[in-house]
Amino acid sequence: MFKDHPRGLQVLFMTEMWERFSYYGMRAILVLFMTAAVATGGLEFDRANATAIYGLYTFGVYAMALPGGWVADRIMGKKRSVLIGGILIALGNFSLAVPGMMTFYLGLLLVIFGTGLLKPNVSAIVGELYPEGGARRDAGFSIFYMGINVGAVLGQFICAWVGEKIDWHLGFLAAGIGMTLGVLQFATRSSHLGEVGNINGDSAAPDMIQKARRQFLMGIGLTLLIVVCLIMYYQFLGNFDIIRFASSTGFILLAVAILYFIAIIIFVCKDTDERKRVGMITVLFLGAIVFFGGFEQAGSSMNLFARDFTNRVVFGWEVPTGWLQNINPIFIVTLAPVIGALWVKLGDKNPSIPIKFGLGLILLGAGFFVLAWGSMFVGGGKVSPMWLIVTYFFHTVGELCLSPVGLSSITKLSPQRLVGQMMGTWFMGAALGNLIAGLVAGYIESFQQYMLFAVVGGFVAVTGLIFVVFYKPIKSLGGGIN
């Protein structure tokens, strides 16, 4: 699989595999743990609040990718950021393994900060391994994407079984052990990356690093001030509403992200070509929000549908709910090499970036239409898991059309000095999508299920059609990059 690829790809593959083991293993049981009865070791939150917390957590995981990319570009370098991020993730999972509300929220925060440092930068390093670009880079990202899903499969099998069948906190402990293995692997083998992942260009000058550190401290101070103001505001109101807070956070961060893109285009880009390409990244960012707003229902509404409305009994044994989330990564492990080889084989006939995005969104919408159809047969009983399996098949093919291509596109379109930050914007799009997914999942009890899934599917599919119809003007922004 790694033939004709840089040796460093193996290191990054394994690092990402263990990080995704930790993330998806923990994600598979998070909502289930929050909604489980106290008598069974859960927190017994109602579904609307649990999915809102889940949405805020997954939002934070991806939103921190933007400052994480900035820190790597300006202060620490990508390699050090990946190492420190992995350590924080492991500590976060170990904190979740300790019963108590304080350790629960502390654990979520540590995982959020750690993933913000690791996730965008390990992907950006993959892009730096292929300075020549081209189809070989896309193939490398497809292999890297396989590592994501190998980790997801292992994590969801092990952590879901341990958490649901033995003890929730031991499930979080298993996730922490996996991340620890990833940190040790990266620390001992990162020499294979050579100079890739270090700070370069003007940013490497000592005075520029010092300036960046001052800006970083100012940013932390401003963030703390905003947090204190929010706490005082909600104390004044006397009724903190997590759902309203999550919705407000989404609107505010979307506005901030748009302003960020405008500022980069106007004040940072050096010429028209750079402005157009960052403009194309902005369009892809909006598409990513819609895609992940649907796709990340897997951990919330689809996870609850699997637990409450899907027949999971096989030969008299009830399969853990989290195992059904493995359908997606198993499909990806199977199909990623095929799709990666297809992009290479097509050569000059390779579909353009907006066409791939449109196909990904349309296939995601088709999967939700299948699940909406299956939901109509629930009634007072449970339906076959085949409805979820077919849905995940459509979602998987859609993901392979969009997500690895999106990662690769960011590294190709970004100005070299801004790769980490631009990769962070991709994950910011995923962050807003995750937040939307959590909020939408809160309506699973108040809406008829088939209506919930049909509305999500329709919105996603229409967005995909827009990408396909307007692919030429979107493609023109890339200046020949496809």
C-alpha positions as CSV (number, residue, x, y, z in Angstrom):
1,M,0.0,0.0,0.0
2,F,2.9,2.4,0.8
3,K,4.9,1.5,-2.3
4,D,6.2,4.6,-4.2
5,H,5.2,6.9,-1.3
6,P,7.5,8.7,1.2
7,R,8.4,6.7,4.3
8,G,7.0,9.5,6.5
9,L,3.5,8.6,5.2
10,Q,3.6,5.4,7.3
11,V,4.4,7.4,10.5
12,L,1.5,9.8,9.9
13,F,-0.8,6.9,8.9
14,M,-0.1,5.3,12.3
15,T,-0.4,8.5,14.3
16,E,-3.7,9.3,12.7
17,M,-4.9,5.8,13.1
18,W,-4.4,5.8,16.9
19,E,-5.8,9.4,17.2
20,R,-9.0,8.3,15.3
21,F,-9.1,5.1,17.5
22,S,-9.3,7.4,20.5
23,Y,-11.7,9.9,19.0
24,Y,-14.2,7.5,17.4
25,G,-14.0,5.0,20.2
26,M,-14.9,7.8,22.7
27,R,-17.5,9.3,20.3
28,A,-19.3,5.9,19.9
29,I,-20.3,5.9,23.6
30,L,-20.4,9.7,24.4
31,V,-24.1,10.3,23.7
32,L,-25.1,6.9,25.0
33,F,-23.2,7.5,28.3
34,M,-24.8,10.9,28.7
35,T,-28.4,9.6,28.1
36,A,-27.9,6.3,30.1
37,A,-29.5,6.0,33.5
38,V,-27.5,6.9,36.6
39,A,-28.1,3.4,37.9
40,T,-26.1,2.0,34.9
41,G,-23.3,4.5,35.4
42,G,-24.6,7.1,33.0
43,L,-25.4,10.8,33.5
44,E,-29.1,10.6,32.6
45,F,-29.3,13.8,30.6
46,D,-32.3,14.3,28.4
47,R,-31.7,13.7,24.7
48,A,-31.9,17.4,23.6
49,N,-29.3,18.5,26.1
50,A,-27.1,15.5,25.6
51,T,-27.0,16.0,21.8
52,A,-26.4,19.7,22.3
53,I,-23.4,19.0,24.5
54,Y,-22.3,16.4,22.0
55,G,-22.6,19.0,19.2
56,L,-20.6,21.6,21.2
57,Y,-17.9,19.1,22.0
58,T,-17.5,17.9,18.4
59,F,-17.7,21.5,17.3
60,G,-14.9,22.4,19.7
61,V,-12.8,19.5,18.5
62,Y,-12.8,20.8,15.0
63,A,-13.0,24.5,15.7
64,M,-9.8,24.4,17.6
65,A,-8.1,23.3,14.4
66,L,-8.0,26.9,13.2
67,P,-5.9,28.3,16.2
68,G,-4.1,25.0,16.2
69,G,-3.0,25.5,12.6
70,W,-2.0,29.1,13.4
71,V,0.1,28.0,16.4
72,A,1.9,25.4,14.3
73,D,2.6,27.9,11.4
74,R,3.8,30.7,13.7
75,I,5.1,29.3,17.0
76,M,5.7,25.5,17.4
77,G,5.9,23.9,14.0
78,K,3.6,21.1,12.9
79,K,5.6,18.2,14.3
80,R,5.7,19.6,17.8
81,S,2.1,20.5,17.6
82,V,1.1,16.9,16.7
83,L,3.2,15.5,19.6
84,I,1.8,17.9,22.2
85,G,-1.7,17.5,20.9
86,G,-1.6,13.7,21.2
87,I,-0.4,14.0,24.8
88,L,-3.4,16.3,25.7
89,I,-5.9,14.0,24.0
90,A,-4.6,11.0,26.0
91,L,-4.8,13.0,29.3
92,G,-8.4,14.0,28.3
93,N,-9.5,10.4,27.9
94,F,-7.9,9.4,31.1
95,S,-9.8,12.3,32.8
96,L,-13.1,11.0,31.3
97,A,-12.2,7.6,32.8
98,V,-12.6,9.1,36.3
99,P,-16.2,9.3,37.5
100,G,-17.4,12.8,38.3
101,M,-18.9,15.9,36.5
102,M,-15.7,17.9,36.9
103,T,-13.5,15.2,35.3
104,F,-16.1,14.7,32.6
105,Y,-16.0,18.4,31.4
106,L,-12.2,18.6,32.0
107,G,-11.7,15.6,29.8
108,L,-13.8,17.0,27.0
109,L,-11.8,20.3,27.1
110,L,-8.5,18.5,27.0
111,V,-9.5,16.4,24.1
112,I,-10.8,19.5,22.3
113,F,-7.5,21.4,22.8
114,G,-5.4,18.4,21.9
115,T,-7.3,17.6,18.7
116,G,-7.0,21.2,17.7
117,L,-3.2,20.9,17.7
118,L,-3.0,17.4,16.2
119,K,-5.7,17.1,13.6
120,P,-5.0,19.9,11.1
121,N,-1.2,19.6,11.4
122,V,-0.9,15.9,10.8
123,S,-3.0,16.4,7.6
124,A,-0.9,19.4,6.5
125,I,2.3,17.4,6.9
126,V,0.9,14.7,4.6
127,G,0.5,17.4,1.9
128,E,4.1,18.6,2.5
129,L,5.4,15.1,1.7
130,Y,4.3,15.7,-1.9
131,P,5.7,19.0,-3.0
132,E,5.1,18.0,-6.6
133,G,1.4,17.7,-6.1
134,G,-0.7,15.9,-8.7
135,A,-2.6,12.6,-8.5
136,R,0.1,11.0,-6.4
137,R,-0.8,13.4,-3.6
138,D,-4.5,12.5,-3.9
139,A,-3.5,8.9,-3.7
140,G,-1.4,9.5,-0.6
141,F,-4.3,11.3,1.1
142,S,-6.6,8.3,0.2
143,I,-4.1,6.0,1.9
144,F,-3.9,8.4,4.9
145,Y,-7.7,8.4,5.0
146,M,-7.6,4.6,5.3
147,G,-5.6,5.0,8.5
148,I,-8.4,7.2,9.9
149,N,-10.9,4.5,9.3
150,V,-8.8,1.6,10.4
151,G,-8.5,3.5,13.7
152,A,-12.2,4.2,13.7
153,V,-13.1,0.5,13.2
154,L,-10.8,-0.7,16.0
155,G,-11.8,2.1,18.4
156,Q,-15.5,1.6,18.0
157,F,-15.3,-2.1,18.3
158,I,-13.2,-2.0,21.5
159,C,-14.4,1.1,23.3
160,A,-18.1,0.5,22.5
161,W,-18.0,-3.1,23.7
162,V,-16.0,-2.2,26.8
163,G,-18.1,0.9,27.6
164,E,-21.6,-0.6,26.9
165,K,-21.0,-4.1,28.2
166,I,-18.6,-3.6,31.1
167,D,-18.3,0.0,32.3
168,W,-18.6,3.4,30.5
169,H,-15.4,4.8,32.2
170,L,-13.3,1.8,31.1
171,G,-14.4,2.6,27.5
172,F,-12.9,6.0,27.9
173,L,-9.8,4.5,29.4
174,A,-9.4,2.3,26.4
175,A,-9.5,5.4,24.1
176,G,-6.8,7.0,26.2
177,I,-4.5,3.9,26.0
178,G,-4.9,4.0,22.2
179,M,-3.8,7.6,22.0
180,T,-0.9,6.9,24.2
181,L,0.3,4.3,21.7
182,G,0.0,6.8,18.9
183,V,2.1,9.4,20.9
184,L,4.8,6.9,21.5
185,Q,4.9,5.8,17.9
186,F,5.1,9.4,16.6
187,A,7.8,10.4,19.2
188,T,10.1,7.5,18.2
189,R,9.7,7.6,14.4
190,S,9.2,11.2,13.5
191,S,12.8,11.4,12.3
192,H,11.5,9.8,9.1
193,L,9.8,13.1,8.3
194,G,13.1,15.0,8.1
195,E,12.6,18.7,7.9
196,V,8.9,18.3,6.8
197,G,6.6,19.8,9.5
198,N,9.0,22.5,10.8
199,I,8.4,26.2,10.6
200,N,9.8,27.6,7.4
201,G,10.0,30.9,5.5
202,D,9.6,34.3,7.1
203,S,7.7,32.7,10.0
204,A,10.9,30.9,11.2
205,A,12.7,34.2,12.0
206,P,13.2,34.6,15.8
207,D,11.5,38.1,15.9
208,M,8.5,36.7,14.0
209,I,8.1,33.8,16.5
210,Q,8.3,36.3,19.4
211,K,5.7,38.5,17.8
212,A,3.5,35.4,17.3
213,R,3.8,34.5,20.9
214,R,2.7,37.9,22.0
215,Q,-0.3,37.7,19.7
216,F,-1.1,34.2,21.1
217,L,-1.1,35.5,24.7
218,M,-3.3,38.4,23.6
219,G,-5.7,35.9,22.0
220,I,-5.8,33.9,25.2
221,G,-6.5,37.0,27.2
222,L,-9.3,38.1,24.9
223,T,-10.8,34.6,24.9
224,L,-10.8,34.5,28.7
225,L,-12.4,37.9,28.8
226,I,-15.2,36.7,26.5
227,V,-15.8,33.6,28.6
228,V,-16.0,35.7,31.8
229,C,-18.5,38.0,30.1
230,L,-20.6,35.1,29.0
231,I,-20.6,33.6,32.5
232,M,-21.7,36.9,34.0
233,Y,-24.4,37.3,31.3
234,Y,-25.9,33.9,32.0
235,Q,-25.7,34.5,35.8
236,F,-27.6,37.7,35.2
237,L,-30.3,35.9,33.2
238,G,-30.4,33.2,35.8
239,N,-31.3,30.4,33.4
240,F,-28.5,28.9,31.3
241,D,-29.9,27.1,28.3
242,I,-27.3,24.8,26.6
243,I,-29.3,24.5,23.4
244,R,-29.7,28.3,23.0
245,F,-26.0,28.7,23.8
246,A,-25.0,26.1,21.2
247,S,-27.2,27.8,18.6
248,S,-25.7,31.2,19.4
249,T,-22.2,29.8,19.2
250,G,-22.9,28.5,15.7
251,F,-24.1,31.8,14.4
252,I,-21.3,33.8,16.0
253,L,-18.5,31.4,14.8
254,L,-19.9,31.3,11.2
255,A,-19.8,35.1,11.1
256,V,-16.3,35.1,12.5
257,A,-15.2,32.5,9.9
258,I,-16.6,34.6,7.0
259,L,-14.9,37.7,8.4
260,Y,-11.6,35.7,8.7
261,F,-11.8,34.7,5.0
262,I,-12.6,38.3,4.0
263,A,-9.6,39.6,6.0
264,I,-7.2,36.9,4.5
265,I,-8.4,37.7,1.0
266,I,-8.1,41.5,1.3
267,F,-5.1,42.0,3.6
268,V,-3.0,38.8,3.5
269,C,-3.1,37.5,0.0
270,K,-0.4,38.9,-2.2
271,D,-1.9,38.8,-5.7
272,T,-5.1,38.0,-7.6
273,D,-4.3,34.3,-8.0
274,E,-4.0,33.8,-4.2
275,R,-7.2,35.7,-3.6
276,K,-9.1,33.6,-6.1
277,R,-7.8,30.4,-4.6
278,V,-8.6,31.4,-1.0
279,G,-12.1,32.3,-2.4
280,M,-12.4,28.8,-3.7
281,I,-11.4,27.5,-0.2
282,T,-14.2,29.6,1.2
283,V,-16.7,27.9,-1.2
284,L,-15.4,24.5,-0.2
285,F,-15.7,25.6,3.5
286,L,-19.4,26.3,3.1
287,G,-19.9,22.9,1.3
288,A,-18.1,21.2,4.2
289,I,-20.4,22.7,6.7
290,V,-23.5,21.3,4.9
291,F,-21.8,17.9,4.4
292,F,-20.7,17.4,8.0
293,G,-24.0,18.7,9.3
294,G,-25.5,15.6,7.7
295,F,-22.7,13.2,7.9
296,E,-22.0,13.7,11.7
297,Q,-25.6,12.6,12.5
298,A,-23.8,9.2,12.8
299,G,-22.8,9.9,16.4
300,S,-26.1,11.5,17.5
301,S,-29.5,11.0,15.8
302,M,-28.3,7.9,13.9
303,N,-26.7,6.5,17.0
304,L,-29.9,6.9,19.0
305,F,-31.9,5.4,16.1
306,A,-29.6,2.4,16.2
307,R,-30.1,2.0,20.0
308,D,-33.8,2.6,20.2
309,F,-35.3,1.5,16.8
310,T,-32.9,-1.0,15.2
311,N,-33.0,-4.8,15.9
312,R,-29.5,-5.5,17.0
313,V,-30.0,-9.1,18.2
314,V,-27.7,-11.7,16.5
315,F,-28.0,-15.3,17.5
316,G,-29.6,-14.3,20.8
317,W,-26.8,-11.7,21.6
318,E,-27.5,-8.0,21.4
319,V,-24.7,-6.2,19.5
320,P,-23.4,-3.0,21.1
321,T,-25.0,0.1,19.6
322,G,-21.6,1.6,18.8
323,W,-20.7,-1.3,16.6
324,L,-23.2,-0.2,14.0
325,Q,-21.1,3.0,13.5
326,N,-18.3,0.7,12.3
327,I,-20.3,0.1,9.0
328,N,-19.0,3.4,7.7
329,P,-15.2,2.9,8.4
330,I,-15.4,-0.7,7.2
331,F,-16.8,0.4,3.9
332,I,-14.1,3.1,3.7
333,V,-11.3,0.6,4.4
334,T,-12.7,-1.5,1.6
335,L,-13.4,1.2,-0.9
336,A,-10.7,3.9,-0.2
337,P,-8.0,2.1,-2.2
338,V,-10.5,1.6,-5.1
339,I,-11.5,5.3,-5.2
340,G,-7.9,6.4,-4.8
341,A,-6.8,4.2,-7.7
342,L,-9.8,5.5,-9.7
343,W,-8.7,9.1,-9.4
344,V,-5.2,8.2,-10.6
345,K,-6.4,6.0,-13.5
346,L,-8.8,8.7,-14.8
347,G,-5.8,11.1,-15.2
348,D,-6.9,14.0,-17.4
349,K,-10.5,12.9,-17.2
350,N,-10.5,13.2,-13.4
351,P,-13.6,15.1,-12.2
352,S,-13.0,18.6,-11.0
353,I,-13.1,19.5,-7.3
354,P,-16.6,21.0,-7.3
355,I,-18.0,18.0,-9.2
356,K,-16.5,15.7,-6.6
357,F,-18.0,17.9,-3.8
358,G,-21.4,17.9,-5.5
359,L,-21.4,14.1,-5.9
360,G,-20.4,13.7,-2.2
361,L,-23.3,15.8,-1.1
362,I,-25.9,14.2,-3.4
363,L,-24.9,10.7,-2.2
364,L,-25.1,11.8,1.4
365,G,-28.6,13.1,0.8
366,A,-29.5,9.8,-0.9
367,G,-28.5,7.9,2.2
368,F,-30.8,10.1,4.4
369,F,-33.7,9.4,2.0
370,V,-33.1,5.6,2.5
371,L,-33.1,6.1,6.3
372,A,-36.3,8.2,6.1
373,W,-37.9,5.4,4.2
374,G,-36.8,2.8,6.7
375,S,-38.1,5.1,9.6
376,M,-41.6,4.8,8.2
377,F,-41.7,1.1,9.2
378,V,-40.7,1.6,12.9
379,G,-44.2,1.8,14.3
380,G,-44.0,0.3,17.8
381,G,-41.2,-2.1,17.0
382,K,-37.7,-2.2,15.5
383,V,-36.5,-2.3,11.9
384,S,-33.7,-4.3,10.2
385,P,-30.2,-3.0,10.5
386,M,-30.1,-3.2,6.7
387,W,-31.6,0.3,6.5
388,L,-28.6,1.7,8.4
389,I,-26.2,-0.4,6.4
390,V,-27.5,0.9,3.0
391,T,-27.5,4.4,4.4
392,Y,-23.9,4.2,5.5
393,F,-22.9,2.8,2.1
394,F,-24.2,5.9,0.4
395,H,-22.6,8.1,3.1
396,T,-19.3,6.3,2.7
397,V,-19.1,6.7,-1.1
398,G,-20.1,10.4,-0.7
399,E,-17.4,10.9,2.0
400,L,-14.8,9.4,-0.3
401,C,-15.8,11.8,-3.0
402,L,-15.6,14.8,-0.8
403,S,-13.5,14.5,2.4
404,P,-10.1,13.3,1.2
405,V,-10.4,15.4,-1.9
406,G,-11.2,18.4,0.3
407,L,-8.1,17.8,2.5
408,S,-5.9,17.5,-0.6
409,S,-7.5,20.5,-2.2
410,I,-6.7,22.8,0.8
411,T,-3.0,21.9,0.6
412,K,-2.9,22.6,-3.1
413,L,-4.9,25.8,-3.1
414,S,-3.4,27.4,0.1
415,P,-0.5,29.8,-0.1
416,Q,2.5,27.9,1.4
417,R,2.9,30.2,4.4
418,L,-0.8,29.7,5.3
419,V,-1.3,26.0,4.8
420,G,-1.8,25.3,8.5
421,Q,-4.4,28.0,8.9
422,M,-6.2,27.1,5.7
423,M,-6.3,23.4,6.9
424,G,-7.8,24.8,10.1
425,T,-10.6,26.5,8.1
426,W,-11.5,23.1,6.6
427,F,-11.9,21.7,10.1
428,M,-13.8,24.8,11.2
429,G,-16.3,23.9,8.5
430,A,-16.4,20.4,10.0
431,A,-16.8,22.0,13.4
432,L,-19.9,24.0,12.4
433,G,-21.3,20.9,10.7
434,N,-20.8,18.9,13.9
435,L,-22.6,21.6,15.9
436,I,-25.5,21.6,13.5
437,A,-25.6,17.8,13.6
438,G,-25.9,17.8,17.4
439,L,-28.6,20.5,17.4
440,V,-30.7,18.8,14.7
441,A,-30.4,15.5,16.5
442,G,-32.2,17.1,19.5
443,Y,-35.4,17.1,17.4
444,I,-35.5,13.3,17.1
445,E,-38.2,13.0,19.7
446,S,-40.3,16.1,18.7
447,F,-40.3,15.3,15.0
448,Q,-41.4,12.2,13.2
449,Q,-38.1,10.4,12.4
450,Y,-38.8,10.1,8.7
451,M,-39.4,13.8,8.4
452,L,-36.2,14.7,10.3
453,F,-34.1,12.5,8.0
454,A,-36.0,13.5,4.8
455,V,-35.5,17.3,5.5
456,V,-31.7,16.8,6.2
457,G,-31.4,14.6,3.0
458,G,-33.2,17.2,0.9
459,F,-31.1,20.1,2.1
460,V,-27.9,18.3,1.6
461,A,-28.8,17.0,-1.9
462,V,-29.9,20.4,-3.1
463,T,-26.5,21.9,-2.0
464,G,-24.8,19.1,-4.0
465,L,-26.8,20.0,-7.1
466,I,-25.7,23.6,-6.7
467,F,-22.0,22.5,-6.8
468,V,-22.6,20.4,-9.9
469,V,-24.6,23.1,-11.8
470,F,-22.1,25.9,-11.0
471,Y,-18.9,23.8,-11.2
472,K,-17.3,25.9,-14.0
473,P,-17.2,29.3,-12.1
474,I,-16.1,27.5,-8.9
475,K,-13.4,25.6,-10.8
476,S,-12.2,28.8,-12.4
477,L,-11.2,30.2,-9.0
478,G,-8.5,27.5,-8.7
479,G,-6.5,28.9,-11.5
480,G,-5.9,25.5,-13.1
481,I,-5.6,23.5,-9.8
482,N,-7.9,20.5,-10.0
